[in-house]
Amino acid sequence: MKTQDESWLGRLTHRVVVFGFSGLVVIGLFTMLDAILRHLNLPRIPGFGDLGEVVFAIVIASCFPAGLRNDQNIRITLLGDRLAPGLKPYLEVLQSALTLAVFTAIAVQFVLMTWDLQIHHRVTSTIEMPVAPWWWIATAIMSISVPVQAGVMVARWRDLRTPSTAVNGSN
C-alpha cells in the first residue's frame, strides 16, 4: 500500500488529510495573531482556546486514514523478521486484522462519546459553543479509518495469495 492509490478511497484519504491540515494552518494563523495582539497589549481573541479545543480533534483524526492507507502505522516485526520469516506475510495479514479491530472499536467509541456530547448539549467553557457538531466531523473522519484499514487488510490478503510476495515476504 506504499504507492499512491488512485482509488476513491485513496482520493478520499488525501482530501481528508488536506482538510485536517488546513485546520492546523488556520489554528496556526490564529495563534500567531493572538500572540501579536498580546505583544501589543491588545485584547486576546475571545474564545480562541475554545476553537482550538474542537479543531484539534478534527486535525488529529484526519491523520489516521491517510496513515493507515500509506502503511505508516507502528507495528512490531521482530517475530516475522527473525523468528518466523516464512510466516511474515501471514503475520502481516493478522496485524492488519488486529489494526482493523482496534480502529473499529475506536470509531464505535467516538460515536458513543459524540452522541453523549450531543444529547447533553455540551459546550465550550468560554464562549459556550456547542462541541457536538465539531465532534461529529471528527467522528466521521475517524470512521473513514475503518474501510481504509479493511482495504489494507484485503490488499495484504491478496498479496498473500500472490506467489512473488509469498516467497520473499514483502508487501
C-alpha positions in Angstrom: 0.0 0.0 0.0 3.0 2.3 -0.2 2.2 3.6 -3.7 -0.2 6.4 -4.3 -3.6 4.8 -4.7 -5.9 6.3 -7.3 -9.0 4.5 -5.9 -11.9 6.5 -4.5 -10.6 5.6 -1.0 -7.1 6.9 -1.8 -8.6 10.1 -3.1 -10.8 10.4 0.0 -8.0 9.9 2.4 -5.9 12.5 0.6 -8.8 15.0 0.8 -9.3 14.3 4.5 -5.7 14.9 5.3 -5.6 18.1 3.3 -8.8 19.2 5.1 -7.3 18.4 8.5 -4.0 20.1 7.9 -5.9 23.1 6.6 -7.4 23.3 10.0 -4.0 23.2 11.5 -2.9 26.1 9.3 -5.9 28.1 10.4 -5.1 27.4 14.1 -1.5 28.4 13.5 -2.6 31.7 11.9 -4.9 32.4 14.8 -2.1 31.6 17.3 0.2 34.0 15.5 -2.5 36.7 15.5 -3.3 36.1 19.2 0.4 36.3 20.1 0.8 39.6 18.2 -2.3 41.0 19.9 -0.9 40.1 23.3 2.5 41.5 22.4 0.8 44.8 21.5 -1.1 44.7 24.8 -4.4 44.4 22.9 -7.2 42.1 23.9 -6.8 38.5 23.0 -9.1 36.7 20.5 -12.2 35.8 22.5 -12.9 32.1 22.6 -9.6 31.2 20.8 -8.9 28.4 23.3 -12.4 27.0 22.6 -11.8 27.0 18.9 -8.5 25.1 19.3 -10.2 22.6 21.6 -12.6 21.5 18.9 -10.5 22.0 15.8 -7.6 19.9 17.1 -9.9 16.9 17.4 -10.6 17.2 13.7 -6.9 17.8 12.8 -5.7 14.7 14.8 -8.5 12.5 13.4 -7.6 13.5 9.9 -4.2 11.9 10.2 -5.4 8.4 10.8 -7.0 7.4 7.5 -4.0 8.5 5.4 -1.5 7.0 7.8 -3.3 3.7 7.6 -3.7 3.9 3.8 0.0 4.6 3.4 1.0 1.9 5.8 2.6 4.3 8.3 1.3 2.7 11.5 3.6 1.3 14.1 4.0 -2.4 14.2 6.3 -4.9 15.8 8.1 -7.0 13.1 10.6 -8.9 15.3 8.5 -12.1 15.3 8.1 -12.1 11.5 11.7 -10.9 10.7 13.7 -13.0 13.0 11.8 -15.9 14.4 9.5 -16.9 11.6 10.4 -15.2 8.3 8.3 -17.7 6.3 5.3 -16.6 8.3 5.8 -12.9 7.8 3.1 -12.5 5.1 0.6 -14.3 7.4 1.6 -12.1 10.3 1.1 -9.0 8.2 -2.5 -10.2 7.5 -3.0 -10.8 11.2 -1.6 -7.4 12.1 -3.9 -5.8 9.6 -6.9 -7.6 11.0 -6.0 -6.6 14.6 -5.5 -3.0 13.5 -8.9 -3.1 11.8 -10.4 -4.4 15.1 -8.8 -1.6 17.1 -9.9 1.1 14.7 -13.4 -0.3 14.6 -13.5 -0.1 18.4 -12.2 3.4 18.4 -14.8 4.5 15.8 -17.5 3.0 17.9 -16.3 4.8 21.0 -16.1 8.1 19.0 -19.8 7.6 18.0 -20.8 6.9 21.6 -18.8 9.8 23.0 -20.1 12.2 20.4 -23.7 11.1 20.9 -23.2 11.8 24.6 -21.9 15.3 23.8 -24.9 15.8 21.6 -27.6 14.7 24.0 -26.1 16.5 26.9 -25.7 19.7 24.9 -22.0 20.1 25.9 -20.5 23.5 25.1 -17.0 25.0 25.3 -16.1 26.8 28.6 -15.5 30.3 27.3 -17.9 31.1 24.5 -20.3 28.2 25.1 -20.1 27.0 21.6 -21.7 23.5 21.1 -19.0 20.9 20.7 -21.1 18.1 19.2 -21.1 19.4 15.6 -17.3 19.6 15.6 -17.0 16.1 17.2 -19.4 14.7 14.6 -16.9 15.8 11.9 -14.0 14.2 13.9 -16.1 11.1 14.3 -16.9 10.9 10.6 -13.2 11.3 9.7 -12.2 8.7 12.3 -14.8 6.3 10.9 -13.2 6.6 7.5 -10.3 4.7 9.0 -12.3 1.5 9.2 -12.9 1.0 5.5 -9.4 2.2 4.8 -7.9 -0.4 7.1 -10.3 -3.0 5.7 -8.9 -2.2 2.2 -5.3 -2.6 3.6 -6.2 -5.9 5.1 -7.8 -7.1 1.8 -4.7 -6.0 -0.1 -2.4 -7.9 2.3 -4.6 -10.9 1.9 -4.3 -10.6 -1.9 -0.5 -10.2 -1.5 -0.5 -13.4 0.5 -2.1 -15.2 -2.5 0.4 -13.8 -4.9 3.3 -16.2 -5.4 6.0 -13.5 -5.6 5.1 -12.0 -2.2 4.6 -15.4 -0.5 8.2 -16.3 -1.5 10.1 -13.2 -0.5 7.7 -12.0 2.3 7.4 -8.4 1.1 4.1 -6.5 0.8 
